[in-house]
Amino acid sequence: MPDLVTRRSFVTRSATLGAGMAIGGPLAALAARTDQAGARPRTTGYGPLRPTTEEDSGVALLALPAGFHYRVVSRSGQPMRDGLPTPGVFDGMAAFDGPDGATVLIRNHENRSAPGEIGVPVPAALRYDPDPAVRGGNTKLVVGADRRLREVFAVLGGTHTNCAGGRTPWGTWITCEEVFTDTTGGVPHGYVFEVRASADEPSAAVPVKAAGRFSHEAVAWLRGVLYLTEDRPDAAFYRFVPERRPRRAGDLAAAGGTLQALVVEGRPGLDMDTVVPGQRLDVTWTTIPDPDPALDTVRAQARFLGAAVFTRTEGAWPGGGRVFFDCTTGGDAGLGQIWEYRPHGRDRGELRLVYESTNPGDLENPDNLVVVPRTGHVFAMEDGDGEQFVRGVTRDGEIYDVASTLVNGSELCGGCFSRDGRTFFVNQQGERLAPGETPAGQADARRALTYAIWGPFGATR
C-alpha cells in the first residue's frame, strides 16, 4: 500500500501486483528467517539512526539515517485557511495527486468528544451531528513539490472518532468511525463516510449505512467489493457488496448493498488465534441480517451465523488481487498477525495466515504497514509504548530501523507516499490540550504533527 498509517489506519495507495507481493513476501520471509535463526534477522537498511534537525526549526524531533531530511508541514493549533486552529488527534491519512506537482493529503481526526480537543469546524448545515461536542472529521492538506504546506482546511465534520479508512479508485477517501454510540441528540454513530480528494470546501457528511454500523477501523476496495475491519477483541472480517458499482463520490451511500462476514468452511466460529502460520483455509461469506442496528449487535449476528473470530482486525490494504489485513493483538503471544485473503469467484475465497509475531523484538502489535514504491520493502509502524519506530522489512525478510521519535511520544500514524515515491508523509497523533493550555501555545512535544520525510528511499544498503 503506497499509503500507510501508523496506529490504526493502514490503507493502500494502489491495488497493484507489486504492492501485494511486497506486503506478503517480506513478512513471510521475515517469519521464515526468524524461525531459522532463532532471532530477528537484522540489516543496516539506510544506515544507523541519528538525531536529525527539522528543516525549518532546527530542533531534532526525529532520528533518521544519514542523508534523510524532514519538515513539519502541519501542526495542530496552527491557523487554517479560515483562520481557525487546525484540529488535533491526527490519525489515518491518504495521499492523492494535486495540482502543479503538489500532493493532496486527506487526514482523519480521531476526536472522541473528550475534554481538550480541537474540533473540525464545518458549517452547521454540513455537519453529520449538530452536537458541538462531536469534534471528529477530516481536513485536507495541499503540500507543494517543495514539501511546504500551501493550505489546509476542513472538509468533513460532525463525525466521531475518525480512526482509519481507505482510498478508492474514483478519488475519494473513506473515513471510518471507530465507535458505536448515540450522542445526546440521539444521532447514531458507527459508520463510514466518503471524502472527495478534489474538494475545495467542506462537503455534507453522508453515512454509508448499508456498509454496517459497528466500530469500524479500516477499509480496502478490491474488484467491486469493500472489505472492512473492526478494532474489537471478538471482531469479524467483513465485506460490503454494493448493488451498483460506484463511479464517483456519493455512489456508495446512494447505492445500497449487502454486508457479509467471513466464515471458515466446515469450522463455524473458528478462533483465528489458533491458526498455524502458513495455513490456508477455504472460506465463504454469510449475510448480516441487520447491518444498521439500534444496538451494537453486528458482531453478535456474525457470531451466530458462524463467522470467524479475530482479535482486533485493524489495518487493511489491497494488492495483487488480494486483501491483506492485520490483527494488532492476534496470535498465541498477542503480538500480532498478518492475513491474506484471495477471492475465488463471487462468494468463495482462501485465507492464509502470512505472519504471526512471537517476539516483540521482531514485530510488536502491528497496526499499519506501507509498501515503499522504490524498493518494494514494507515499512511497519508499531502501536507500542515509549519511543515510537518505523521499521523496514526487506524482500529477503531482514528488518531495519527507518525512523524513531525523540521528543513527542505519541504514536506514528497515517503514513503514505507521494506519487513519485520520493516523500513519505506520516503523522504523530499528539495529545489533547491540558487545562489552561491554548492551541497556539502547545509545544511540539505534545502537538499532533504531520511530517514530510525525504531522502534516498531507493538506496538501502
N, C-alpha and C positions, 0 to 999 in steps of 0.2 A: 504494500500500500504506500504509494507516494504521499499519503497523508497520515500523520501519526498523532497519537495523543498519549500523554503520559499516563495518567492515572486511569481514567475510565474510558474515555472516549478513544477508540482506535479505529481509523477509517482509511480505506484505500483510496488513492488518488486516481488510479486507472486499473480497470479489470483486464490485465494482460497476463499472458502465459508466463512472462518473465517474473512478474510480481508473485504469482502463485508458486513457482519453482523456488524463488528466493526466500519466501517465508518458510515453506515446508522443508526445503533442502538443508539450509544452515542449521535449523533447530533439530532436525533428525540427526544430522552429522554431529552436532554437539552432544546429543544423548549417547550416540554410539561411542564417540571418543572418550566421554566421561566414564562410561562403563568399562572401557578397555584400560584406561589409565588409572582409574580409581580416584581421580581428582579433575578439577576443571582444567581443560587444555587452554593455556594462555598464549597470546601472541602480542606483539608490540603495537599492532594496528597503526595508528597515525603517530605513535610515539607516546612517551610519558606525559601525564597531565601536569600543568604548571599554572600557578595563578596568572590570570590574563586580565589586563585592564580593559574596561569598556571604552569604546572608541571616543565617546563624547565627554564622559565624566572623569575618565582616568582612574576610576575606582574598580578594584578587582572583585567582581561579583561571581565569576565562574572560573574554574580551572579547565584549560583546554590544551591540546597538543600544540607544539610549536608550529607556526605558520597559519594558525586559525585566529580569526577575529570575530567580534560580535558587537552589536549595538542594541540597546533597549529601544525598540520602536514604539512601545506604548506602555504607559503606566496607569494603574487605577488612580482615580482622583484628578488626573490631568484634564484640562478643558477639552471638550469635543467640539465639533463644528458649530453646535448651537450654544456653546459656552458653558454647558452643564458638565459636571465631572464624569469622567469615564467610570462606568460601573466596575465593581470588583469581582472577586472569586472567578478568575478565568478558568476555563476547562477545555472541552473539546473544540476542535477548530479544523478547518479545511482550507486549502489554497486553490485559487482559480486564476486564470489568466485575466489580466487587467489591461487598460489602455496604455499605449506607448511603453511597453515593456514592464509595466507595473504588475504587481501581484495583489490580488484581492484575497483577503482573509475574512471568513465568516467565523465569529468566535462566540462560544457559549459563555454564559454567566450562571454559575451554579448557586445563585442566591436561594436560601431556604426560609425566607421570612424570619430571619434571625436578627437580633439587635446588631447595629454597627454595619449593616450592609449599605452599599451604594447601589441603588436600583437602576434598572434600564428604563430611561424615560422615553415614552412614546405618547402621542395624543390619546386622550381618553377613548375616543371613538374606535381606535385601532387596537386597544388592549384586549387580550383574551379575558382577563379577570379584572374587573374595575377596582378590586380591593387594593389600596395603595401599599399594603404590607406584602403583596406578592411582587417581588422585585426581580425575578429572573427574566431571561430573554437572550437576545443576540445583538452584537454590534458588528459593523462592517468596517474593516481597515483597508485602505489603499496604500500600499507600500511601493515607492518608486524603484526603478532599477538601481538607484544609488543606495538602496536599503534605508531610506528615510521615509517617515510617515508623511503622506500627503494629506490625509484626512481620516477621521474616524467618526462614526455616527451610529445611532441606534436604528435597528431595522425590524425588531420584533420585541414585544413586551407583554407583560401581564401573565407570563408563564412561570412555572415553579420548578426549581432545582434542575436547570438545564445542564445535563452532565455530558453525555457524548452524543453520537449521531453517526451520520454517514453522508457521502455525496452521491449525487445521481448523475446519469449520463446527460440529462437535459439541463444541467447548470444550476442545480439547487443543492442546498444543504438541508438534511433532515435532522432537526434538533429534538432530543428526547428528554421528557420529564422523568426523572428518576425518583418518583414519588407517587403514592396513591393517597389522595386526600381530598376533602371538600373544604373550601375556605368558609369564612364566617358568612359570606353572602350566598353560600350553597353552590358555588361554582365547582364542578368536578375537575380534578387534575389526575394525570397519569397517561398522557397522550404523546404522540409525536406530531410535530409541526414542520412545515416546509418553508424555507427561506431562499429567495432568489439571490444568487450571487450578483446579478446585474442591478439590483435595487438601488436607487439613488435617494430613497427616502423610506420611512417606516411603512410597513405593509400590515394589513389586518392579519391577526393570528387565528388561523382556522385549524382545529384539530382534525387529524385523520382517525376518526373514531372507529372505523372498521378494522384498523390495524391493532386494536386492542387497548384496553385501559388497565395498565399494570405498571410496575416500577421499571420503566424502560432504561436501557443502558446505551446500546449502540445498534446500528443497522448496517446491512450490506445488500446492495442491489445486484442481482445476477439473473440474467435471462428471463426478465419479466416478473421476477419474484423478489419481494423484500424480506430478508431474513432479520430476525430481531432477537436481542439478548435481554436478560433482566438480572440485576445485581441483587440476588437473594440466595440464601443458603440452600433452598429447595427449588431452584429455578428449573424451568423448562427451556428448550430451544425452539423458537417459533419461526413461522413464515407467514407472510401475508400475500395472498394471490389476488391482485386487483381484477375486477370484472372487465376492465378495458385497459389496454396498455397506455400508461401515461406518456404524454409528449411534452408537457410544459408544467410550470408551477401551478398548483391548484388541482391538477387532474387526479392526484391520489385521493384527496379529500372528497372530490366530487364523484368518483367512480364507484365506490363501494367495493366489496370483495370478501374474501374468506380468510379467517385467522385459523392456523393449524399449529399443532405441537408435534415434535418428533417422537416416534415410538420405535424401539428396537424390536424387530420381528422375533416373535417367539419368547420374548423376555419382557413382559409388561412391567413398568415401574422400575426398570433396572437402575440401580445406584451406580452412576458413572464413575465414582471414585474407585470402584472395584475392577475397572477395566485395565488390562495389561497394555503398556506402551507397544505400539505397532499392531495391536489387534484391530481387525476390520470387522465391522458389524453391518448387516443388512438392515435398513431402516425404512419406515414408511411414515405417513402423516395422518393425524386424526384431527377432525374439525372441532373447534371450541364452540359449543352451542351459544354461549352468551359472551361475546367479546367485549361488550361495553356494560359491565355490571355496575350496580349501585354500591355493592360491597366488593372487597378485594378478593375475588373468587376465581380469577382466570387460572392461577396456578392449581387451585384445588380441582377445577374442571379438568385440567390437563392430567393431573394425577389419577383421577377417577377413570379416565379413558386410557390409562396405561402408559402415559408419556414418560420418557427417560428423565431421571432426576440428576441435575448437575449442581455443582457448588459454585455459585456466583459467576454466571456467564457474563462477561464484560465486553472486551474488545471484539470487533467483527470486521472482516475485510474480505473482498472478493479478489480472485486472481486465478487465471488459467482454467476457467470453467469450474472452479471450486470456491467454497466459502470456508475461511479459517476463522476460528473464534477461540478465545481463551477463557479459562476458569481461574480466577485470581487466587482462590484458596483451594483448588481442586487437588485430588490425589491423596495417597496414603499419608504423606507428610504435611499436607495442607499448604504446599509451597507453589502450586500452580500447574495447570495443564494447557496444552495447545491441541486443538482438534481440527480435523479437516473433514468437510462434508462434500461429497461428489454426487450430484444428482444423476440419476439414471431414468430418463423419461420424465413424465409429468409428476408422478406420485411416489416414486421409489428412489432410493439412493444408497450410498455407502458411507459410513462414518468410520474414521480412523483416528486413534489417539497418536498424534505425531510426537509429542514430547510431554514428559512429566518430570518435574524437578524433585529431587530427593535431598538436595543440599543447598542451603541458602547461598553458598559461595558460587553455585552455578547460576541459579536464577531464583529470585525471591519474589513471589507474588506478582507475576507479570500482569500489567494492565494494558499497556499499549505497545505496539510494535510499528515499525515503518521500514519499508524497503528503500535502500539508498540507490537512487537511479543510476549512478555512475559505476557502482561496483556489484550490485545485487546482494550486498550484505544486508543484514537485519539490524536495526537499532531497536533495542529493548529498553523500555523505561519501567522501573520497578516502583511499586507502591510501598516503600519501606519507611523506616524511621530515621531521623537524623539527617546525615549527608545524603543528598539525592544524586543518583547517577543516571546517565545514558550509557548503555553498554552495547558494543557491536558484536555481531556473530558473523564469522566469515562463511563462505560456501563450504569450507572444509570442516566447519564445526568448532573453530577456535574462537575464543572470546577475548575482547579487549575493552578498555575504557575509552569513552568518547568525550565525556564531559562530566563535571561534578559541580555542585553548588558550594559556595564559600561563605556567603553571608545570609542569604534568605533560605530558610529551611523548609519552606513549603514545597509540595510535590511538583514535579515537572509534568506537564500535560499538553495535549493539543498539538503535538508536533506534526509538521508537514513540510514538504519540499516545494520550492518554486518549480515551475515547468522545466527550466533548463537544468535542474538538479544542482545548482551552484549555491543555493541558500536554503538553510534549514531553519524553519520557524518553530519555536516552542515556547510554551507558557510556563510560568510559575504561578500557582493558584493564589498565593497571597493570603493574608489574614484580614478578617473583618476589623472595622475601626474599633479601637478601645474607647471607653468612656472619656470624653473630653478631647479625643483625637479628631483632627479635621482631615478631609481628603487631601488637601494640598500639603498638609504638614506631616503626612505619614512617610516614614523613611523607607528606602528601598529594601531594607531588611524585613519589612512587613508588607510591602505593597504586592499586588498582583502585577506581573511583568510579562511582556511579550518580547522575546529576543529574536533577532536575525543573526544567524551564525554562518560564516562563510570561510572557505579555505580549500585545501587540496583534497576534496572528498573522493577523488578518483585515485589517490596515491597512497594507499595503505602499504605498509612495509611487508 
